[in-house]
C-alpha cells in the first residue's frame, strides 16, 4: 500500500483502491466519507487511464463542492476534475449544447408563483376564489407545491393526472384542474423563453436521449462520475446519471440510507439500497468504523437504527463501530417546563465553558426552528455567545419586512404584542398549506418571528410593537456577528454533515420529534432517521431532553416514542420522575379539555371492566407476562386512558409491560375514548 494511504483503515483503503467500475460505498456517520471519496478520486486520477479533466464530481451544496475542490488540490498533481452540484452540472451540459447550436441560453425562472397564478386565472372554475385574497394565495401556493413535488419525482405535465391519482389526496383542488394549471405553467414558461431549476435536469436528460452526436461527446468527456451523499438523490438526478453512463464508464457513489432525510425533494433510501437495479453488476463496500463518536453514543445510534424499516436497512444492517475510547454515558433529562429545560441547558453550557470547553464545539439541536429563540434567550441571560444557524438574514428577509409593514399598518407601532402575534398567524396561514420549496424559508422566517414575539410576551417585555421591532433587529444582527464564535443553535435537518464535541438534542417529545404533521408510516420513518442524524453529530457528550409542558398549554407532553428501548443506554437526569399515581393524574388532567362539554363523561369503572375482559382473553396467549398486568396498573390505565406507549410507560411504574402488549393497551384506550366521544 502506498504511503499516501497508510493512514487509512483497511476498510477505507479497500474503498479507495477498489477496481470495481461501478461502486457503491455505504458510509455510516463519522466514517470518513469525504476522506475516502477524495482519496479514491485522487487515486484514480494518478493511477488510471482516464485524465482528471474527464472526471465529474457531483455534490448537493456549493459548500461541499468547494471543500472537495480544496482537498483534491492537496492530494493530486493531476488536473482537478469538474466539481459542483447536480443543477450546475446539468446547466454546464445545456450551455455546451446551446453554444453548439449558436443560440442564447434560456433565462432561469427563480419563482414559479407568478406563472402558476397566471395559469390558474385562465381556468374559469378556479378563479372563482380570486375574491378571497388569503384563500387565493394559499391555493396558488398549494398548486406550486404540487408541481414541485411532481417534478422532484420526474413527473411531467402529461403524466401528472395518472400519477396524482395514485397519491394521497391532500389538496382541495381537483386533479384535472391541477393538470390543466401544470400544463398552462409549462406553456407560459416556454412562451417567455424560460426554464426553471428542475428543467435543467429534465432538459439535460432529454438531450442525452434525443441528440445522439451531442450525447456521445458529453459521455466521452465525462468518463468517470462520482456522486456524494447519494442517499439524497431523487429520480430525475438518477436518470441524468444513467443517461451519462455507457459501457466502460466509471461511477462511484457514497452515501448512507440511514441518513436519508429529504423525502420532500423526492429522495429515498431505495436509490442507494437498490443501486444494483439501476447499475447492474455494481460492487458494494461498507465503511462501518466511526471515528467521531464514543462507544456509548454509537450504541444509542445502533439501537435506533435497529428500529428502522427493512427497506431502509436493506442489505446494510451491520452496526457502526466506534474507534474512540469509552467516555461518559449519554444523558436523558425530563423537565417540568420548556423554560426549565432551556435554563438548565444554558446553565450547564456556561459552566463547562468556564472550565475550558470551547463554545464553538457545543451545539443545541432542535427538530424545528421555532424552538431555537428560547434557547438563545437563556444563553444570552447566562452570558454565552451563540449563533442561530439560518437567522443571519431574517431581519432583512422580504417576508419579514412585509410582515412587519402589514402589522404596523394594522395594529400600529403602539399596538400590543398579542395583536401582532395574531397578525403573524394570519400571514402564516396564507402560505402554511403549501410547503413549497420557494416558501420554506418564508415559513421558517415567520416561525422565528412568531417565536420571538411569543417569548417576549412570556418574559414580560416592556414596550410596544415599535420597541419590539427595534429589539428584534438588534438581536438578529447580534446573531449574525457572532458567526462561529459561540454555541451553535441549529435544526436537525441543518445539522447533517456537521459535528461538535458536546451536543444537546432538545425538545425530543411527541408532537415535536416526531413532528405532529408526520402522520404517515413513511414520514415517521424519516423522523426516526432524523433523530439518528441529530444524535450522531456528537463526539463525546450527548444530552437528550424534553419538557412536560411547552408554552401556555396545560396539556401534559411526553418523551418521544423513539426513545423507548434506549433507557438502559441513557443515564437519567436529576429531574424527578412522576410516580405512577402522579403520572395518571397528570394525564387525566391534560384530558380535561377534551372531556369538557361531553354528554357522556369517561367512566373509569366501565373502562376498567373493558380492560379486565381484554386481559382475561389474552392471558393464555401471553403467558407469564400477564402477571405484569396487575389490577393496580389497570386501575391507573382506566383512569388516565393513555394515548401513546410513552404515556403508558409513565403509569407503568417500571413494570415494563412487553412492547407488543403495551401497544395493544394503547389501542384499547384509544377505542374507549373514541366510542365515548
Order of alpha helices (4+ residues) and beta strands (2+ residues): alpha-beta-alpha-beta-alpha-beta-alpha-beta-alpha-alpha-alpha-alpha-beta-alpha-alpha-beta-alpha-beta-alpha-alpha-beta-beta-alpha-alpha-beta-beta-alpha-beta-alpha-beta-alpha-alpha-alpha-alpha-beta-alpha-beta-alpha-beta-beta-alpha-alpha-alpha-alpha-alpha-alpha
